[in-house]
Amino acid sequence: MNPAYSVVFFTVCCGLAQGLFLAIFAVDMLTRLSFIEMQSPQFFVWGHSITLIFLAVGLLSSFLHLGHPERAWRAVMMWKTSWLSREVIVLPLFMLIVFAYGCSYWLGSTLSLWLGVLGLFLCLALFVCTAMIYMCLKFLQEWATTLTLINFVVLGCASGLGWAATLATAEDLTIATPLILWAMICTVLGLLVRVIMLLRNAQLKPRSSLQTAIGIKHPHIVQKAQGFMGGSFNTREFFHGRSLQTLLRIKWFFLFLTFILPVMFMVIAFCNSHATVTMLLACALQFIGLIAERWYFFAQANHPQNLYYSSIS
């Protein structure tokens, strides 16, 4: 497939925001249950603010993928059958609850607990809706696996925990060290899941062939041209046009920046009580790596029509 950069940016930003919200909610629950000491209210307010910023940036970037953004409201009309429609409904509701959750801490409202629980359900529902947009496409074997959902959740939690740990180190809170540790654990777990996905996808075999596509059983069919002098919708939307060498470089690039380098910086931050700058650097590198990882996720999906249209001459 040909990755749309707006969708790449949307999924990365929203996943990070969801992971950050889950980290903040977990700290809130542990505080209420007296497992950890009371944290600064500024941690929660800033955490919710950053969550909203990433959600808003992701939502705005998704509009760039639309040919007619003024008709975006029509996406909700197919909510009974379309996972995209459900995502369009859940995302604004989640943003509203995150805003209300943050305001409840600022005002000291007793509704914060129930707003947090509601936000938890919406956050998980948004993960499912986003992943199912791709998992439900059975003809794209690279996406049609539960690993897609697991990958979205784990990478979202890893990046979100990194930002939560950065906030905690900036506030010099006692939860900074545990958050850094959990960010490392999630990042390593994300590496494991991503490697499993890469190994699985490398073993996939196309269910179609030129023989089955055109109904000719001859064992030697050679395609000389795709039938076009120039490009078309099929050649632009369903094939990225990059070489195998380029894909290989991007794969190692995102593995290094998303997992290996951030973990190295997190280890340094874990051993240093004043590690805000180190964590910021780890989060920035991981964000760049996640952009590359999500681009590769979309580009690796091989649409069956590429049996014909990916051959130019």
C-alpha positions as CSV (number, residue, x, y, z in Angstrom):
1,M,0.0,0.0,0.0
2,N,1.0,3.6,-0.4
3,P,1.0,5.2,3.1
4,A,-0.8,8.5,3.5
5,Y,1.4,10.6,5.8
6,S,-1.7,12.2,7.4
7,V,-2.9,8.7,8.5
8,V,0.6,7.8,9.7
9,F,0.8,10.9,11.8
10,F,-2.8,10.4,13.1
11,T,-2.2,6.9,14.3
12,V,1.1,7.7,16.0
13,C,-0.2,10.9,17.7
14,C,-3.5,9.3,18.9
15,G,-1.7,6.1,20.1
16,L,0.8,8.2,22.1
17,A,-2.1,10.2,23.6
18,Q,-4.0,7.1,24.5
19,G,-0.9,5.6,26.2
20,L,-0.3,8.8,28.1
21,F,-3.9,8.8,29.3
22,L,-3.7,5.2,30.5
23,A,-0.5,6.0,32.4
24,I,-2.1,9.0,34.1
25,F,-5.2,7.0,34.9
26,A,-3.1,4.2,36.4
27,V,-1.2,6.7,38.6
28,D,-4.6,8.1,39.7
29,M,-6.0,4.7,40.6
30,L,-2.9,3.7,42.5
31,T,-3.1,7.0,44.4
32,R,-6.7,6.5,45.3
33,L,-6.0,2.9,46.5
34,S,-3.1,4.2,48.6
35,F,-0.5,2.1,46.9
36,I,1.5,5.2,46.2
37,E,1.6,8.6,47.8
38,M,-0.5,11.5,46.6
39,Q,1.0,13.2,43.5
40,S,1.1,16.8,42.5
41,P,-2.2,17.9,40.8
42,Q,0.0,19.7,38.2
43,F,1.1,16.2,37.0
44,F,-2.4,15.3,36.1
45,V,-3.4,18.7,34.6
46,W,-0.3,18.8,32.4
47,G,-0.7,15.1,31.5
48,H,-4.3,15.7,30.3
49,S,-3.3,18.8,28.5
50,I,-0.5,17.0,26.5
51,T,-2.9,14.2,25.8
52,L,-5.4,16.6,24.3
53,I,-2.8,18.3,22.3
54,F,-1.7,15.1,20.7
55,L,-5.3,14.0,20.1
56,A,-6.1,17.3,18.5
57,V,-3.0,17.3,16.3
58,G,-3.7,13.8,15.2
59,L,-7.4,14.6,14.4
60,L,-6.4,17.7,12.4
61,S,-3.8,15.7,10.4
62,S,-6.4,13.1,9.5
63,F,-8.4,15.8,7.6
64,L,-5.5,16.2,5.2
65,H,-6.3,12.7,3.8
66,L,-9.8,13.8,2.9
67,G,-10.7,15.0,-0.6
68,H,-13.6,17.0,0.8
69,P,-13.0,17.7,4.5
70,E,-16.3,19.6,4.7
71,R,-18.1,16.3,4.2
72,A,-16.2,14.5,7.1
73,W,-19.4,14.5,9.2
74,R,-20.9,12.0,6.9
75,A,-18.4,9.4,8.1
76,V,-20.5,8.8,11.2
77,M,-23.5,7.6,9.2
78,M,-22.1,4.1,8.6
79,W,-21.5,3.3,12.3
80,K,-23.4,0.0,12.1
81,T,-21.0,-1.6,9.7
82,S,-17.9,0.6,9.4
83,W,-15.0,0.6,12.0
84,L,-13.9,3.9,10.6
85,S,-17.3,5.5,11.4
86,R,-17.0,4.1,14.9
87,E,-13.6,5.6,15.3
88,V,-14.9,8.9,14.1
89,I,-17.5,8.7,16.9
90,V,-15.3,7.5,19.7
91,L,-12.4,9.9,19.2
92,P,-14.3,13.2,19.8
93,L,-16.0,11.6,22.8
94,F,-12.7,10.5,24.2
95,M,-11.3,14.0,23.7
96,L,-14.3,15.5,25.6
97,I,-13.9,13.1,28.5
98,V,-10.1,13.7,28.7
99,F,-10.8,17.5,28.9
100,A,-13.5,17.0,31.6
101,Y,-11.1,14.6,33.5
102,G,-8.4,17.3,33.5
103,C,-10.8,20.0,34.5
104,S,-12.1,17.9,37.4
105,Y,-8.5,17.8,38.9
106,W,-8.1,21.5,38.4
107,L,-11.4,22.2,40.2
108,G,-11.1,19.4,42.7
109,S,-14.3,17.8,41.6
110,T,-15.4,14.4,43.0
111,L,-16.4,13.3,39.5
112,S,-12.9,12.7,38.4
113,L,-13.0,9.0,39.3
114,W,-16.0,8.3,37.1
115,L,-14.7,10.5,34.3
116,G,-11.5,8.5,34.4
117,V,-13.3,5.2,34.2
118,L,-15.4,6.4,31.3
119,G,-12.2,7.7,29.6
120,L,-10.6,4.2,30.1
121,F,-13.4,2.5,28.2
122,L,-13.3,5.0,25.4
123,C,-9.5,4.8,25.2
124,L,-9.7,1.0,24.8
125,A,-12.6,1.3,22.4
126,L,-10.5,3.7,20.3
127,F,-7.6,1.3,20.1
128,V,-10.0,-1.5,18.9
129,C,-11.7,0.8,16.3
130,T,-8.4,2.0,14.9
131,A,-6.9,-1.5,14.7
132,M,-10.0,-3.1,13.3
133,I,-10.0,-0.7,10.3
134,Y,-7.0,-2.7,9.1
135,M,-7.6,-6.1,10.7
136,C,-10.9,-6.5,9.0
137,L,-9.3,-6.4,5.5
138,K,-8.8,-10.2,5.1
139,F,-7.3,-9.8,1.6
140,L,-4.4,-7.8,3.2
141,Q,-2.7,-10.7,5.0
142,E,-0.1,-8.4,6.7
143,W,-2.9,-6.6,8.6
144,A,-5.4,-9.3,9.1
145,T,-4.0,-10.5,12.4
146,T,-4.5,-9.9,16.1
147,L,-0.9,-8.7,16.2
148,T,-2.1,-5.5,14.6
149,L,-4.2,-4.6,17.6
150,I,-1.5,-5.7,20.0
151,N,1.1,-3.7,18.2
152,F,-1.0,-0.5,18.3
153,V,-1.7,-0.9,22.0
154,V,1.8,-1.8,23.1
155,L,3.5,1.0,21.1
156,G,0.9,3.5,22.2
157,C,1.5,2.5,25.9
158,A,5.3,2.6,25.4
159,S,5.3,6.1,24.0
160,G,2.7,7.3,26.4
161,L,4.6,6.0,29.4
162,G,7.7,7.7,28.1
163,W,5.9,11.1,28.1
164,A,4.4,10.4,31.6
165,A,7.8,9.6,32.9
166,T,9.2,12.8,31.4
167,L,6.5,14.8,33.2
168,A,7.2,13.0,36.5
169,T,10.9,13.7,36.2
170,A,10.2,17.4,35.5
171,E,8.0,17.6,38.6
172,D,10.6,15.5,40.6
173,L,7.9,13.1,41.7
174,T,8.5,9.7,43.4
175,I,6.7,7.9,40.6
176,A,9.3,9.0,38.0
177,T,11.5,5.9,38.4
178,P,8.7,3.4,38.2
179,L,7.3,5.1,35.2
180,I,10.7,5.0,33.4
181,L,10.9,1.3,34.3
182,W,7.5,0.6,32.8
183,A,8.3,2.6,29.7
184,M,11.3,0.4,29.2
185,I,9.3,-2.7,29.7
186,C,6.7,-1.7,27.2
187,T,9.3,-0.6,24.7
188,V,11.0,-4.0,24.9
189,L,7.7,-5.7,24.7
190,G,6.9,-3.6,21.6
191,L,10.1,-4.7,20.0
192,L,9.2,-8.4,20.7
193,V,5.7,-7.9,19.1
194,R,7.1,-6.0,16.1
195,V,9.8,-8.7,15.4
196,I,7.1,-11.4,15.6
197,M,5.1,-9.4,13.1
198,L,8.0,-9.0,10.8
199,L,8.8,-12.7,10.9
200,R,5.2,-13.6,10.3
201,N,4.8,-11.3,7.3
202,A,8.0,-12.5,5.8
203,Q,6.5,-16.0,5.6
204,L,3.2,-15.0,4.0
205,K,2.5,-16.3,0.5
206,P,0.1,-14.6,-1.9
207,R,-3.2,-16.3,-2.2
208,S,-3.5,-15.1,-5.8
209,S,-1.3,-15.4,-8.8
210,L,-1.3,-14.2,-12.4
211,Q,-2.7,-17.6,-13.4
212,T,-5.7,-17.3,-11.0
213,A,-6.2,-13.6,-11.8
214,I,-6.7,-14.1,-15.6
215,G,-7.9,-17.7,-15.5
216,I,-4.9,-19.2,-17.5
217,K,-3.2,-22.2,-16.1
218,H,0.0,-22.0,-18.1
219,P,3.0,-22.2,-15.7
220,H,5.0,-19.5,-17.4
221,I,3.2,-16.1,-17.7
222,V,5.4,-13.0,-18.2
223,Q,3.9,-9.6,-17.8
224,K,5.6,-7.0,-20.1
225,A,3.7,-3.9,-19.2
226,Q,0.8,-2.8,-16.9
227,G,-1.2,-1.3,-19.7
228,F,-0.7,2.4,-18.9
229,M,1.6,5.0,-20.3
230,G,1.3,7.0,-17.1
231,G,0.0,6.6,-13.6
232,S,-3.5,5.8,-12.4
233,F,-5.4,5.6,-9.1
234,N,-4.4,2.0,-8.8
235,T,-0.7,2.7,-9.2
236,R,-0.8,5.6,-6.8
237,E,-2.9,4.3,-3.9
238,F,-2.1,0.7,-3.6
239,F,1.7,0.6,-4.3
240,H,4.4,2.7,-2.6
241,G,6.9,2.5,-5.5
242,R,9.9,2.1,-3.2
243,S,12.6,-0.5,-3.8
244,L,13.2,-3.5,-1.5
245,Q,16.5,-1.9,-0.5
246,T,14.7,1.2,0.7
247,L,12.2,-0.8,2.7
248,L,15.0,-2.7,4.3
249,R,16.7,0.5,5.3
250,I,13.5,1.9,6.8
251,K,12.9,-1.3,8.7
252,W,16.3,-1.1,10.4
253,F,15.8,2.6,10.9
254,F,12.6,2.3,12.8
255,L,13.8,-0.7,14.8
256,F,16.8,1.4,16.0
257,L,15.0,4.6,16.7
258,T,11.7,3.2,18.1
259,F,13.2,0.6,20.4
260,I,17.0,0.4,20.8
261,L,18.0,4.0,21.2
262,P,15.0,5.0,23.5
263,V,15.8,2.0,25.8
264,M,19.4,3.1,26.1
265,F,18.4,6.6,27.1
266,M,15.8,5.3,29.5
267,V,18.4,3.2,31.2
268,I,20.5,6.3,31.6
269,A,17.5,8.2,33.0
270,F,16.7,5.3,35.3
271,C,20.1,5.6,36.9
272,N,19.9,9.4,37.2
273,S,17.4,11.2,39.5
274,H,17.5,14.3,37.3
275,A,16.8,12.9,33.9
276,T,14.2,15.2,32.3
277,V,16.4,16.1,29.3
278,T,17.4,12.5,28.7
279,M,13.8,11.3,28.8
280,L,12.8,14.2,26.4
281,L,15.5,13.0,24.0
282,A,14.3,9.4,24.3
283,C,10.7,10.4,23.6
284,A,11.7,12.6,20.6
285,L,13.7,9.8,19.0
286,Q,11.0,7.3,19.7
287,F,8.4,9.5,18.1
288,I,10.5,9.8,14.9
289,G,10.9,6.0,15.0
290,L,7.2,5.5,15.4
291,I,6.5,7.6,12.3
292,A,8.9,5.3,10.3
293,E,7.4,2.2,11.9
294,R,3.8,3.1,11.0
295,W,4.9,4.1,7.5
296,Y,6.5,0.6,7.1
297,F,3.3,-1.0,8.6
298,F,1.2,0.5,5.8
299,A,3.8,0.1,3.0
300,Q,4.4,-3.6,3.8
301,A,0.8,-4.5,3.1
302,N,0.7,-6.0,-0.4
303,H,-2.6,-5.4,-2.1
304,P,-3.6,-8.3,-4.5
305,Q,-4.0,-5.9,-7.4
306,N,-0.2,-5.3,-7.3
307,L,0.3,-8.6,-9.1
308,Y,-0.6,-6.5,-12.1
309,Y,-0.1,-2.8,-11.4
310,S,3.2,-3.0,-9.7
311,S,4.9,-4.2,-12.9
312,I,5.6,-1.1,-15.0
313,S,7.7,-2.5,-17.9
